[in-house]
Every structure is written in C-alpha cells, then in structure tokens.
Amino acid sequence: MDKIKSLSYVYYKPGDVRIEEKEISCGPADLLVKVHASARCGTDKTIFYKGHYKVDSNAPIILGHELVGEIVHVGEKVKTLTEGIGYKEGQKLSKEYLNFKIGERVTFQSRIARYQNGLLLLDNPITILSFYIDGGYSQYMKVTKELIQSGSVLRLSDSVSDEEGALIEPAACALESIFSTPHPAGVDRNGYHVFRSGVRQGGSACIIGSGSVSMIYALLCKIEGSSRVSMIVRSQAKKDEVHRALGKDINVIISPSYDDRPIEEKLEIEGKLVEKLRDMTNGELFDDVISACPGADAQRLMLRLYNPNGYAVGACFGGTHTLVDRANIDANHYCAAKTVGSSGCSNKGMERIIALLESKKLSLKGFTSLKRYTFETNPKEFFTTTEGGLKPVLYPWG
C-alpha cells in the first residue's frame, strides 16, 4: 500500500514529546489500524518524567499500548503467517484467526513475550508495542507480523465501547494479579503448602486507591469471589465518584492525604485508620489487599491491613520500586501473609476480560477521564494530567 500520513505524539526523551505527522508504510505481512482511542498507562507518565532505558534506546518512538482501533488495511501475505510465536509458540494459527477483515475492531496484547508452561517470561521478549515498535498515540498504527503471529490481535464485538476497549489491557493486568495471588488452602500429607490462586473465596478485599485501575480491581474482586469489597480513598468527592461508578455496595473509607507529614505522624494516622477498619471488620481486616497507588505509604498501609487470623495476600499493583520506610513485615516473615509485585498481563488475561465484557458480566463504562484529549491537546498536559484521578484517553480523530 502507499504510505499514509498520521498525526502522532512522538517521544524523543524525558519531557520531550512532540506532535508530528509521521509516514506509515505497511508491508505485505502487516495490518494497518485506525486508532479510535488510546488510554494513558501509568508507565507512559513515568517515561515522560524519567525516561526508560528500553524506550529511550528506540526513540524517537510513539508510545501508547492501551488502545482500540479499526482495521483499514490487510496485507496480502497476512493469511500465510501460520507459524505461532510467543503465546502461540508451537501452534498453527487458524484460518479463522488470520482472516482479518477491514472494519473489524481490535485491541492488542502489547508484550510479545516468550512463554513457559503458559506463563509469560520477562527476559528477552520478542518485541514490545510502544517500547520497541510504534504504539497507539497516533491516528494510524502499523500492526507487525510479530503481533499477529503471537495471537496478540484481539477482536472486539460492537457491544464493547471504545472507552472499554482502551481499558481491556489495564483490566487484564489487574485480573492477572488476582490470578497469581497465592492463598494457602492447607497442607498435604508431607507438609507441603497447597495454594489456590485468586482472591479468597467468600473473603474480604480492600483496594487502596480510587483511580480507574482501583475501581476495576473492585469489580473484579466481586466477580472472582470476594464477598465484601472496600476501597480507601482521599476525599468525599472520590467516595462519590466510586459510588457513582460502582454502586453503593462497595464500602468506601475516606483517609485524607498525609504525604507531606513526618513519618511518626504518618504512622499515627495509619494506626488510627487500621483500628477503625479493625472495628468495622470484627477484628479480621482483609484477606486480599491491593495497593493500586504508586506511593510507599500505600504499600506500608497494605502490610498493616492483612487479616491477622488468616493467610492474607497483598498485591502491589502501584509498584515496588520505592523504599518503604518503617514497614512491618512480620506476617510475611512468619509465612502468615504474602506480598506480590503485580503488573503486566498475558494474552489469556485479555481474552478473559473481553469475554466478561461481551457477556455483560463486566462493564468499564465511565472509568476514564471526562475530559476528551485530542491532538489539539498539548502533549505535556496529556502525559502529566491528574485531573479527576481517572485515566486520560487520547481520541486521535477529535
């Protein structure tokens, strides 16, 4: 096909993202997608501020991997890409999968990784969308053969809105962490611990945070078997927003921000909050605790909320990169609790989220920023905004 021009946010280095018109040329084994919506990942915000060694070495590059688009061109050799790689390693790709048609709506698994026994491997990925190859902050995006052969081009029905389509990848990351939380179910005859992955069935879950991913976690905990779900937020406005999006059966607790306080004051504030929650839960606190904010304080609080009468699990979705001052890890030390770093998703997780959306068991409508970001928006505003605390989404066509 002829080269096509596409407005894009092009990343050069930390703090330097430019609106440029790029030329895209598709080969015979590529697809071309018209991007409908592309949500900002927290990683993209971090890259804007601090850079990333994998991204910076490939700059200038177009970021954006949480997206939904429409196929507008299919290369004549796409149907011949029958050898699976990555997630599909050792498999023959079906004619049905490779029969891509113009007008189909799709989303993507961004990390084209190698797999072992169905589990994604971090080391030596085949490629990564928006890290090694241009992503979705653009009017058009080329879909390379690696994305196709790994089964990472995922079709969406018309019942899934563009807003929901752009949230499938982060929702799958949340679901993947739920799948990997190891709750002990007992011991076998030799004393080996037997684990069941997933939230504790019939147990209580608590999410620290109120952003888009936090609310997605709350919904998924309910779907996956938690009987009681609570969220800790920073303000009455946030509480109202959670109840608007999720309904009143989510227990929302307000804990005003104390980021700028000395550590002793932080510990005192947290102690009072923990006692309040202990009273509220008859002393049992929570079986699953998710820190969906990047701050070290949220991680320390997470460790203080584990059920003292059970084997709780914490998921650090907000990251474990920051040293946590005065963290108490006694429960972890004595094997009575486990804390896992948790982010990223596999193709299987994305397939499960799509199935939940299409069956109407899950809805992600109303989970993104009310402000509509377009190429009329300054790139710095898009990459750094915290307005409303919900995910900003770029709509490349206005």
C-alpha positions as CSV (number, residue, x, y, z in Angstrom):
1,M,0.0,0.0,0.0
2,D,1.0,3.6,-0.4
3,K,2.5,5.4,2.6
4,I,-0.1,7.1,4.8
5,K,0.3,10.2,6.9
6,S,-0.6,10.1,10.6
7,L,-0.6,12.7,13.3
8,S,1.2,11.3,16.4
9,Y,2.6,12.1,19.8
10,V,6.3,11.3,19.2
11,Y,8.5,10.7,22.3
12,Y,12.1,11.8,22.0
13,K,13.4,11.9,25.6
14,P,12.0,12.7,29.1
15,G,9.9,15.8,28.9
16,D,10.1,16.0,25.1
17,V,7.1,14.7,23.3
18,R,6.1,16.4,20.0
19,I,3.0,16.4,17.8
20,E,4.3,15.3,14.4
21,E,2.9,14.0,11.1
22,K,4.5,10.6,10.5
23,E,4.5,8.5,7.4
24,I,3.5,4.8,7.9
25,S,4.3,2.2,5.3
26,C,2.8,-1.2,5.6
27,G,4.4,-4.3,4.2
28,P,2.6,-7.4,2.8
29,A,2.6,-9.1,6.2
30,D,1.2,-6.1,8.2
31,L,-2.2,-4.8,9.2
32,L,-3.0,-1.1,9.4
33,V,-5.3,0.1,12.2
34,K,-7.1,3.4,12.5
35,V,-6.9,4.2,16.2
36,H,-10.2,5.1,17.9
37,A,-9.0,5.6,21.4
38,S,-5.7,5.1,23.4
39,A,-5.6,5.3,27.2
40,R,-2.5,6.5,29.0
41,C,-0.7,3.9,31.1
42,G,1.0,4.9,34.3
43,T,4.2,3.7,32.8
44,D,3.8,6.3,30.0
45,K,3.6,9.0,32.6
46,T,6.7,7.8,34.3
47,I,8.5,7.6,30.9
48,F,7.6,11.2,30.2
49,Y,9.1,12.3,33.5
50,K,12.1,9.9,33.9
51,G,12.5,8.0,30.7
52,H,13.0,4.2,30.3
53,Y,16.2,2.5,29.1
54,K,14.2,0.2,26.7
55,V,12.2,3.1,25.3
56,D,14.9,5.7,25.1
57,S,17.2,3.5,23.1
58,N,14.5,3.2,20.4
59,A,13.5,6.9,20.4
60,P,12.0,8.7,18.6
61,I,9.1,6.4,19.1
62,I,5.3,6.6,19.5
63,L,4.1,5.4,23.0
64,G,0.6,4.1,23.8
65,H,-0.3,0.4,24.2
66,E,-3.8,0.5,25.8
67,L,-5.9,1.0,22.6
68,V,-8.7,0.1,20.4
69,G,-8.8,0.6,16.7
70,E,-10.4,-0.5,13.4
71,I,-8.6,-2.5,10.7
72,V,-8.3,-0.4,7.5
73,H,-5.8,-2.5,5.5
74,V,-4.8,-6.2,5.4
75,G,-1.5,-7.1,3.8
76,E,-1.8,-9.8,1.1
77,K,0.5,-12.2,3.0
78,V,-1.1,-11.9,6.4
79,K,-3.0,-15.2,5.8
80,T,0.2,-17.0,5.3
81,L,1.5,-16.2,8.8
82,T,0.5,-19.6,10.2
83,E,3.5,-20.3,12.4
84,G,2.7,-19.2,16.0
85,I,5.3,-17.4,18.2
86,G,5.4,-16.3,21.8
87,Y,2.0,-17.1,23.4
88,K,1.2,-19.3,20.3
89,E,4.6,-20.9,20.1
90,G,4.4,-24.4,18.5
91,Q,0.9,-23.8,17.3
92,K,-0.5,-23.4,13.8
93,L,-2.6,-20.3,13.6
94,S,-6.2,-21.0,12.4
95,K,-7.7,-19.7,9.2
96,E,-10.4,-18.1,11.2
97,Y,-7.9,-16.0,13.3
98,L,-5.9,-15.0,10.2
99,N,-9.0,-14.0,8.2
100,F,-8.7,-10.3,9.3
101,K,-11.2,-8.0,7.6
102,I,-11.4,-4.3,7.0
103,G,-13.8,-2.8,9.6
104,E,-13.1,-5.2,12.4
105,R,-12.4,-3.6,15.7
106,V,-9.4,-4.9,17.6
107,T,-7.2,-4.4,20.7
108,F,-3.7,-5.7,21.4
109,Q,-1.6,-7.5,23.9
110,S,1.5,-5.3,24.0
111,R,4.2,-7.5,25.3
112,I,5.1,-10.2,22.7
113,A,6.9,-12.4,25.1
114,R,8.2,-15.9,25.2
115,Y,6.2,-18.3,27.4
116,Q,6.9,-21.4,29.5
117,N,4.1,-23.7,30.6
118,G,1.6,-21.0,29.7
119,L,3.4,-18.4,31.9
120,L,4.8,-15.2,30.4
121,L,8.6,-14.8,30.7
122,L,10.1,-11.3,31.1
123,D,13.6,-11.9,29.7
124,N,14.4,-11.4,26.1
125,P,10.9,-10.5,24.7
126,I,10.2,-10.9,21.0
127,T,9.0,-7.2,20.9
128,I,7.0,-4.8,22.9
129,L,4.4,-2.4,21.4
130,S,5.3,1.2,22.2
131,F,8.7,0.2,23.7
132,Y,10.4,-1.3,20.6
133,I,7.8,-0.6,17.9
134,D,5.4,2.4,17.4
135,G,2.3,2.4,19.5
136,G,-1.2,3.9,19.6
137,Y,-0.8,7.6,20.3
138,S,-1.4,8.2,16.7
139,Q,-4.1,8.3,14.1
140,Y,-2.9,5.1,12.5
141,M,-0.8,2.2,13.8
142,K,1.0,-0.5,11.9
143,V,0.4,-4.0,13.2
144,T,3.5,-6.0,12.6
145,K,3.7,-9.8,11.9
146,E,5.0,-10.4,15.5
147,L,1.8,-9.1,16.9
148,I,-0.2,-11.2,14.5
149,Q,1.7,-14.4,14.9
150,S,1.6,-14.3,18.7
151,G,-2.2,-14.1,18.8
152,S,-2.0,-10.6,20.2
153,V,-4.5,-9.0,17.8
154,L,-7.8,-9.5,19.7
155,R,-11.1,-8.8,18.0
156,L,-13.9,-6.9,19.8
157,S,-17.6,-7.1,19.2
158,D,-19.8,-4.0,18.7
159,S,-21.1,-4.5,22.3
160,V,-17.7,-3.3,23.7
161,S,-17.4,0.5,23.5
162,D,-14.2,2.3,22.5
163,E,-13.8,3.5,26.1
164,E,-14.0,-0.1,27.4
165,G,-11.7,-1.3,24.6
166,A,-9.0,1.1,25.7
167,L,-9.2,-0.3,29.2
168,I,-9.0,-4.0,28.4
169,E,-5.2,-4.2,28.8
170,P,-5.1,-2.5,32.2
171,A,-8.1,-4.5,33.3
172,A,-6.3,-7.7,32.3
173,C,-3.2,-6.6,34.3
174,A,-5.4,-6.3,37.3
175,L,-7.1,-9.7,36.6
176,E,-3.7,-11.3,36.1
177,S,-2.5,-10.2,39.5
178,I,-5.7,-11.7,41.1
179,F,-5.0,-14.9,39.2
180,S,-1.4,-15.0,40.7
181,T,-2.2,-14.2,44.4
182,P,-1.3,-17.4,46.3
183,H,-3.7,-18.2,49.1
184,P,-2.8,-21.2,51.2
185,A,-5.5,-23.8,51.1
186,G,-3.9,-26.2,53.6
187,V,-1.0,-28.7,53.6
188,D,-0.6,-32.1,52.0
189,R,0.4,-35.3,53.9
190,N,4.1,-34.3,53.7
191,G,3.5,-30.8,55.0
192,Y,3.9,-29.0,51.7
193,H,1.7,-25.9,51.5
194,V,-1.1,-26.2,48.9
195,F,-2.1,-22.9,47.3
196,R,-5.1,-21.7,45.4
197,S,-4.6,-18.7,43.2
198,G,-7.1,-15.9,43.1
199,V,-8.9,-13.9,45.8
200,R,-10.0,-15.8,48.9
201,Q,-13.5,-17.1,48.1
202,G,-16.1,-15.5,50.3
203,G,-13.4,-13.4,51.9
204,S,-12.9,-9.6,52.2
205,A,-10.9,-7.4,49.8
206,C,-9.6,-3.9,50.2
207,I,-8.3,-1.7,47.5
208,I,-6.1,1.4,48.4
209,G,-6.8,4.0,45.7
210,S,-9.6,5.4,43.7
211,G,-8.4,5.7,40.1
212,S,-9.5,3.7,37.1
213,V,-7.5,0.6,37.9
214,S,-8.6,0.7,41.6
215,M,-12.2,0.6,40.5
216,I,-11.5,-2.1,38.0
217,Y,-10.0,-4.1,40.8
218,A,-13.0,-3.6,43.0
219,L,-15.3,-5.0,40.3
220,L,-13.0,-7.9,39.5
221,C,-12.7,-8.9,43.2
222,K,-16.5,-9.2,43.3
223,I,-16.7,-11.2,40.1
224,E,-13.9,-13.5,41.2
225,G,-15.4,-14.3,44.6
226,S,-14.8,-11.7,47.3
227,S,-17.9,-11.3,49.4
228,R,-17.0,-7.9,50.8
229,V,-15.1,-5.2,48.9
230,S,-13.8,-1.9,50.5
231,M,-11.9,1.0,49.0
232,I,-9.7,3.6,50.7
233,V,-9.9,7.0,49.0
234,R,-8.7,10.5,49.7
235,S,-11.8,12.7,49.7
236,Q,-15.6,12.8,49.7
237,A,-15.5,13.6,46.0
238,K,-13.6,10.4,45.4
239,K,-16.1,8.5,47.5
240,D,-19.0,9.9,45.5
241,E,-17.2,9.0,42.3
242,V,-16.7,5.4,43.3
243,H,-20.3,5.1,44.3
244,R,-21.4,6.6,41.0
245,A,-19.3,4.2,39.0
246,L,-19.6,1.0,41.2
247,G,-22.8,1.4,43.2
248,K,-23.3,1.7,47.0
249,D,-22.4,-1.9,47.9
250,I,-18.7,-1.0,47.8
251,N,-17.7,0.1,51.3
252,V,-15.7,3.4,50.8
253,I,-13.5,4.8,53.6
254,I,-12.0,8.3,53.4
255,S,-8.4,8.7,54.5
256,P,-7.2,12.2,53.7
257,S,-3.8,12.6,52.1
258,Y,-0.8,12.7,54.5
259,D,2.0,12.5,52.0
260,D,3.8,15.6,53.3
261,R,3.8,14.6,57.0
262,P,6.8,13.3,59.0
263,I,7.0,9.5,59.4
264,E,5.9,9.5,63.0
265,E,2.7,11.4,62.1
266,K,2.1,9.1,59.2
267,L,2.3,6.0,61.4
268,E,-0.1,7.5,63.9
269,I,-2.6,8.4,61.2
270,E,-2.4,4.9,59.7
271,G,-2.7,3.4,63.1
272,K,-6.0,5.1,63.7
273,L,-7.2,4.1,60.3
274,V,-6.3,0.5,60.9
275,E,-8.1,0.4,64.2
276,K,-11.2,1.9,62.6
277,L,-11.1,-0.8,59.9
278,R,-10.4,-3.5,62.5
279,D,-13.6,-2.4,64.4
280,M,-15.5,-2.3,61.2
281,T,-14.5,-5.9,60.3
282,N,-14.8,-7.5,63.7
283,G,-11.0,-7.6,64.0
284,E,-10.4,-9.6,60.8
285,L,-9.3,-6.8,58.5
286,F,-8.8,-8.1,54.9
287,D,-7.9,-11.3,53.1
288,D,-6.8,-9.6,49.9
289,V,-5.3,-6.1,49.9
290,I,-4.4,-4.3,46.7
291,S,-2.2,-1.2,46.7
292,A,-3.2,0.4,43.4
293,C,-1.2,3.7,44.1
294,P,2.5,4.2,43.5
295,G,3.4,5.7,46.8
296,A,5.4,4.0,49.5
297,D,2.8,5.0,52.2
298,A,0.2,2.9,50.4
299,Q,2.5,-0.2,50.5
300,R,3.1,0.2,54.2
301,L,-0.6,0.6,54.9
302,M,-1.3,-2.5,52.8
303,L,1.0,-4.5,55.1
304,R,-0.9,-3.3,58.1
305,L,-4.3,-4.4,56.8
306,Y,-3.6,-8.1,56.5
307,N,-6.1,-10.4,58.3
308,P,-4.3,-11.4,61.5
309,N,-6.4,-14.6,61.7
310,G,-5.8,-15.9,58.3
311,Y,-3.3,-16.1,55.4
312,A,-3.7,-12.8,53.6
313,V,-2.2,-11.7,50.3
314,G,-1.2,-8.2,49.1
315,A,-0.8,-7.1,45.5
316,C,1.5,-4.1,44.9
317,F,-0.1,-3.0,41.6
318,G,1.2,0.5,42.1
319,G,4.8,-0.7,42.0
320,T,7.5,-1.8,44.5
321,H,10.3,0.5,43.3
322,T,10.2,2.9,46.2
323,L,11.8,2.1,49.6
324,V,9.0,1.8,52.2
325,D,10.1,3.4,55.5
326,R,9.2,1.6,58.7
327,A,7.4,-1.3,57.0
328,N,6.3,-4.1,59.3
329,I,6.8,-7.5,57.5
330,D,6.4,-9.8,60.5
331,A,3.4,-11.5,58.9
332,N,5.4,-12.1,55.8
333,H,8.5,-13.2,57.8
334,Y,6.4,-15.9,59.6
335,C,4.7,-17.1,56.4
336,A,1.3,-15.9,57.6
337,A,1.0,-13.5,54.7
338,K,2.4,-13.0,51.2
339,T,3.0,-9.8,49.2
340,V,3.5,-9.9,45.5
341,G,4.5,-7.3,43.0
342,S,1.9,-7.3,40.3
343,S,1.6,-5.8,36.9
344,G,1.5,-6.9,33.3
345,C,-0.8,-9.4,31.6
346,S,-0.8,-12.3,29.2
347,N,-3.0,-12.9,26.2
348,K,-5.2,-15.2,28.3
349,G,-6.0,-12.4,30.8
350,M,-7.0,-10.1,27.9
351,E,-9.2,-12.8,26.4
352,R,-10.9,-13.3,29.7
353,I,-11.6,-9.6,30.1
354,I,-13.1,-9.4,26.6
355,A,-15.3,-12.4,27.4
356,L,-16.5,-10.7,30.6
357,L,-17.3,-7.5,28.7
358,E,-19.1,-9.3,25.9
359,S,-21.2,-11.4,28.3
360,K,-22.1,-8.2,30.2
361,K,-20.7,-9.6,33.4
362,L,-18.3,-6.6,33.5
363,S,-18.8,-3.0,32.4
364,L,-16.0,-0.5,32.2
365,K,-18.1,2.5,31.1
366,G,-17.4,5.7,33.0
367,F,-14.0,4.7,34.2
368,T,-12.0,7.2,32.2
369,S,-11.4,11.0,32.5
370,L,-14.4,13.1,31.5
371,K,-12.1,15.4,29.6
372,R,-11.6,14.4,25.9
373,Y,-8.0,14.6,24.9
374,T,-7.2,15.1,21.2
375,F,-4.2,16.3,19.1
376,E,-5.4,19.8,20.0
377,T,-4.1,18.9,23.5
378,N,-0.5,19.8,24.4
379,P,1.4,16.5,24.8
380,K,2.7,17.6,28.2
381,E,-0.8,18.1,29.5
382,F,-1.9,14.6,28.3
383,F,1.2,12.9,29.8
384,T,1.1,14.6,33.2
385,T,-2.6,15.3,33.9
386,T,-4.0,14.0,37.2
387,E,-7.4,15.7,36.6
388,G,-10.1,13.6,38.2
389,G,-7.7,10.8,39.0
390,L,-9.1,8.7,36.2
391,K,-7.3,7.5,33.1
392,P,-6.9,10.1,30.3
393,V,-7.7,8.8,26.8
394,L,-6.4,10.2,23.5
395,Y,-9.0,10.3,20.8
396,P,-6.8,10.9,17.7
397,W,-9.7,12.0,15.5
398,G,-11.2,14.6,17.8
